[in-house]
């Protein structure tokens, strides 16, 4: 099958899965605290992948432990807590829009710290996509009486974490099996999430709240598809393309997040679709640059 087609298929698949994550977080927050939703997401993903530990955790992989740790803590654990905390104030659709800042920071961090080579079209695509994302944010800002900018900062910080992790994966884990890398990363952070979770009132809420089982079901979907499986697939995309193209999945996430937000009666206006068009233009230009990069390998 055509490699380019596979890469685009993975990109849109991840956009749908991660774009759906925000509404799933919202459903989890109906019963559990933000910290509990985040910890459950990580811990359940760890449990789901734990049967693979004996096959993928080998002594020869230990030399990559620092990169695995970055992937786990910076690429998954910290953003999970920051995103759920942000959603206690900000709508799921706006949170998804803010997430599209990731490619911009991927480019900046890549150039500053990882010697990433970029062209004019590549940079233009990033900027256009960023303007589209910023437009979505400003529309969301108008729709809300007041937005706590501290919570917006939480999401911005999360996108910086994602960007750093993506660059580390591309530079240090390109030759490591995607499943192996994900299992190692979850092995580092799964126990931490469990330790935090069971020091809260999680058990009491789970046993007493009438909607607990339903909410927990949504979190399980989030953990298994939005973390465990999608991180493996995302690592494949990074290896097949480059860090900037892989992170451009976050340009498509707002479209899915907004669709779910509209379904859930969140405010979606016609102007949103103009900004979405700009985002798609940015993704197209990033892909045009990818073709140039692929010829160099």
C-alpha positions as CSV (number, residue, x, y, z in Angstrom):
1,X,0.0,0.0,0.0
2,X,1.2,3.5,-0.8
3,X,3.2,4.9,2.2
4,X,1.9,8.4,1.7
5,X,-1.7,7.2,1.8
6,X,-0.9,5.3,5.0
7,X,0.6,8.4,6.6
8,X,-2.4,10.5,5.8
9,X,-4.8,7.7,7.0
10,X,-2.9,7.6,10.3
11,X,-3.0,11.4,10.6
12,X,-6.8,11.5,10.2
13,X,-7.4,8.5,12.4
14,X,-5.4,10.1,15.2
15,X,-7.3,13.4,14.6
16,X,-10.6,11.6,15.2
17,X,-9.4,9.7,18.2
18,X,-7.7,12.6,19.9
19,X,-10.4,15.1,18.8
20,X,-12.8,12.9,20.6
21,X,-10.7,12.9,23.8
22,X,-12.0,16.2,25.0
23,X,-15.6,15.2,25.1
24,X,-14.6,11.9,26.8
25,X,-12.7,14.0,29.5
26,X,-15.8,16.1,29.9
27,X,-17.9,13.0,30.5
28,X,-15.3,11.8,33.1
29,X,-15.4,15.1,34.9
30,X,-19.1,14.7,35.5
31,X,-18.3,12.3,38.3
32,X,-14.5,12.4,39.0
33,X,-12.1,15.2,39.8
34,X,-9.7,16.5,37.1
35,X,-6.8,14.8,38.7
36,X,-8.7,11.5,39.0
37,X,-9.7,11.5,35.3
38,X,-6.1,12.2,34.3
39,X,-4.7,9.5,36.7
40,X,-7.3,7.0,35.5
41,X,-6.4,7.7,31.9
42,X,-2.8,6.9,32.5
43,X,-3.3,4.0,34.9
44,X,-5.9,2.2,32.7
45,X,-3.6,2.7,29.7
46,X,-0.8,1.1,31.7
47,X,-2.9,-1.8,32.7
48,X,-4.0,-2.4,29.1
49,X,-0.4,-2.5,27.9
50,X,1.0,-4.4,30.9
51,X,0.6,-7.9,29.3
52,X,3.2,-6.7,26.7
53,X,5.8,-5.9,29.4
54,X,7.5,-9.3,29.3
55,X,7.9,-9.1,25.5
56,X,9.0,-5.5,25.1
57,X,10.9,-4.6,28.2
58,X,14.3,-5.9,27.5
59,X,17.8,-5.1,28.9
60,X,19.0,-3.8,25.5
61,X,16.3,-1.1,25.5
62,X,17.5,0.2,28.9
63,X,20.0,2.5,27.1
64,X,17.0,4.6,26.0
65,X,15.5,5.1,29.4
66,X,15.9,8.8,29.4
67,X,14.0,9.2,26.2
68,X,11.3,6.8,27.5
69,X,11.0,8.9,30.6
70,X,10.6,12.1,28.6
71,X,8.0,10.4,26.5
72,X,6.1,9.2,29.5
73,X,6.3,12.1,31.9
74,X,6.5,15.1,29.5
75,X,4.6,13.6,26.6
76,X,1.8,11.9,28.5
77,X,1.6,12.3,32.3
78,X,1.9,16.1,32.7
79,X,-0.4,17.0,29.7
80,X,-3.1,14.5,31.0
81,X,-3.3,16.4,34.3
82,X,-3.1,19.9,32.7
83,X,-5.8,19.2,30.1
84,X,-8.4,17.8,32.5
85,X,-7.8,20.7,34.9
86,X,-8.3,23.2,32.0
87,X,-11.6,21.5,31.0
88,X,-13.0,22.3,34.4
89,X,-13.2,25.9,33.1
90,X,-12.9,25.8,29.3
91,X,-15.2,24.1,26.9
92,X,-14.1,20.9,25.2
93,X,-14.2,22.4,21.7
94,X,-12.1,25.4,22.8
95,X,-9.6,23.1,24.5
96,X,-9.3,21.1,21.3
97,X,-8.6,24.4,19.4
98,X,-5.9,25.4,21.8
99,X,-4.3,22.0,21.3
100,X,-3.4,22.9,17.7
101,X,-0.6,25.1,19.0
102,X,1.5,22.0,19.2
103,X,3.1,22.1,15.6
104,X,4.2,25.7,16.2
105,X,6.1,24.7,19.3
106,X,7.4,21.5,17.6
107,X,9.0,23.7,14.9
108,X,10.4,26.2,17.4
109,X,11.8,23.6,19.8
110,X,13.1,21.5,16.9
111,X,15.0,24.4,15.4
112,X,16.3,25.7,18.7
113,X,17.3,22.4,20.4
114,X,17.3,19.6,17.8
115,X,18.8,21.2,14.7
116,X,15.6,20.6,12.6
117,X,15.9,21.8,9.0
118,X,12.9,23.8,7.8
119,X,12.0,25.5,4.5
120,X,10.0,28.6,3.8
121,X,6.9,26.7,2.8
122,X,7.1,24.6,5.9
123,X,7.3,27.7,8.1
124,X,4.5,29.3,6.2
125,X,2.3,26.3,6.7
126,X,3.0,26.4,10.5
127,X,2.2,30.1,10.6
128,X,-1.1,29.7,8.6
129,X,-2.2,26.8,10.7
130,X,-1.4,28.8,13.9
131,X,-3.4,31.8,12.7
132,X,-6.3,29.5,12.1
133,X,-6.0,28.0,15.6
134,X,-5.7,31.5,17.1
135,X,-8.8,32.5,15.3
136,X,-10.7,29.6,16.8
137,X,-9.4,30.6,20.2
138,X,-10.5,34.2,19.8
139,X,-14.0,33.2,18.6
140,X,-14.2,30.9,21.7
141,X,-13.1,33.8,23.9
142,X,-16.0,36.0,22.6
143,X,-18.5,33.2,23.3
144,X,-17.5,33.1,27.0
145,X,-18.3,35.7,29.6
146,X,-14.9,35.2,31.2
147,X,-12.0,32.8,30.5
148,X,-9.4,32.2,33.2
149,X,-6.2,32.7,31.3
150,X,-4.4,30.5,33.8
151,X,-6.4,27.6,32.4
152,X,-5.5,28.6,28.8
153,X,-1.8,28.6,30.0
154,X,-2.3,25.0,31.2
155,X,-3.1,24.0,27.6
156,X,-0.3,26.1,26.1
157,X,2.1,24.4,28.5
158,X,0.7,21.0,27.5
159,X,1.4,21.7,23.8
160,X,5.0,22.7,24.7
161,X,5.3,19.4,26.5
162,X,3.9,17.5,23.5
163,X,6.3,19.4,21.1
164,X,9.4,18.6,23.2
165,X,8.4,14.9,23.5
166,X,7.8,14.6,19.7
167,X,11.2,15.9,19.0
168,X,12.8,13.6,21.5
169,X,11.0,10.6,20.0
170,X,12.1,11.5,16.5
171,X,15.7,12.0,17.5
172,X,16.3,9.3,20.0
173,X,13.7,6.6,19.5
174,X,13.4,6.4,15.7
175,X,15.0,2.9,15.7
176,X,12.9,1.6,18.6
177,X,9.8,-0.4,18.1
178,X,6.7,1.9,18.6
179,X,5.0,-0.6,20.9
180,X,8.2,-1.1,22.9
181,X,8.6,2.7,23.4
182,X,5.0,3.1,24.5
183,X,5.2,0.1,27.0
184,X,8.4,1.6,28.5
185,X,6.9,5.0,28.8
186,X,3.7,3.7,30.5
187,X,5.7,1.5,32.8
188,X,7.4,4.7,34.2
189,X,4.2,6.7,34.7
190,X,1.5,4.1,35.3
191,X,2.5,3.3,38.9
192,X,2.8,7.1,39.6
193,X,-0.8,7.6,38.4
194,X,-2.0,4.7,40.5
195,X,-0.3,6.0,43.6
196,X,-1.9,9.4,43.2
197,X,-5.3,8.0,42.3
198,X,-5.7,5.9,45.4
199,X,-4.7,8.7,47.7
200,X,-7.8,10.6,46.6
201,X,-11.5,9.9,47.2
202,X,-11.8,8.0,43.9
203,X,-13.0,4.7,45.5
204,X,-15.8,6.6,47.4
205,X,-17.0,8.4,44.3
206,X,-16.8,5.2,42.2
207,X,-19.0,3.3,44.8
208,X,-21.5,6.0,45.7
209,X,-22.1,8.1,42.5
210,X,-25.0,6.7,40.4
211,X,-23.3,7.7,37.1
212,X,-19.8,6.4,38.2
213,X,-19.8,3.3,36.0
214,X,-20.9,5.2,32.9
215,X,-18.3,7.9,33.5
216,X,-15.6,5.2,34.1
217,X,-16.6,3.6,30.8
218,X,-15.9,6.8,28.9
219,X,-12.5,7.2,30.7
220,X,-11.6,3.6,29.7
221,X,-12.3,4.5,26.1
222,X,-10.2,7.6,26.5
223,X,-7.3,5.5,28.1
224,X,-7.3,2.6,25.7
225,X,-7.9,4.4,22.4
226,X,-6.8,8.0,23.3
227,X,-3.6,7.0,25.0
228,X,-2.4,3.4,24.8
229,X,-3.2,2.5,21.2
230,X,-2.9,6.1,19.7
231,X,0.5,6.7,21.2
232,X,1.8,3.6,19.5
233,X,0.3,4.7,16.2
234,X,1.6,8.2,16.7
235,X,5.1,6.9,17.1
236,X,4.8,5.0,13.8
237,X,3.8,8.3,12.1
238,X,6.8,10.2,13.6
239,X,9.1,7.5,12.3
240,X,7.5,7.4,8.8
241,X,7.5,11.2,8.4
242,X,9.0,13.9,10.6
243,X,8.2,15.6,13.9
244,X,6.5,18.6,12.3
245,X,4.1,16.6,10.0
246,X,3.3,14.2,12.8
247,X,2.4,17.0,15.2
248,X,0.2,18.6,12.5
249,X,-2.4,16.1,13.6
250,X,-3.3,18.7,16.2
251,X,-4.4,21.1,13.4
252,X,-7.2,18.6,12.6
253,X,-8.2,17.9,16.2
254,X,-10.2,21.1,16.6
255,X,-12.5,20.0,13.8
256,X,-13.4,16.8,15.5
257,X,-13.5,18.5,19.0
258,X,-15.8,21.2,17.6
259,X,-18.2,18.6,16.0
260,X,-18.5,16.8,19.4
261,X,-18.9,20.2,21.1
262,X,-21.8,21.1,18.8
263,X,-23.4,17.7,19.4
264,X,-23.1,18.4,23.1
265,X,-24.8,21.8,22.7
266,X,-21.6,23.9,22.9
267,X,-21.5,27.1,20.9
268,X,-20.4,26.6,17.3
269,X,-20.6,29.5,14.9
270,X,-20.3,29.8,11.0
271,X,-17.0,31.8,11.5
272,X,-15.5,28.6,13.0
273,X,-15.5,27.0,9.6
274,X,-13.5,29.8,8.0
275,X,-10.7,29.3,10.6
276,X,-10.9,25.5,10.0
277,X,-10.3,26.1,6.3
278,X,-7.2,28.1,7.2
279,X,-6.0,25.3,9.5
280,X,-6.4,22.7,6.6
281,X,-4.4,25.0,4.3
282,X,-1.6,25.0,6.9
283,X,-1.7,21.2,7.0
284,X,-1.4,21.0,3.2
285,X,1.6,23.3,3.2
286,X,3.3,21.3,5.9
287,X,2.8,18.1,3.8
288,X,4.3,19.8,0.7
289,X,7.4,20.4,2.7
290,X,7.4,16.8,3.9
291,X,7.9,15.7,0.3
292,X,11.1,17.7,0.1
293,X,12.3,16.2,3.4
294,X,11.6,12.7,2.3
295,X,13.8,13.0,-0.8
296,X,16.8,13.7,1.5
297,X,16.7,10.4,3.3
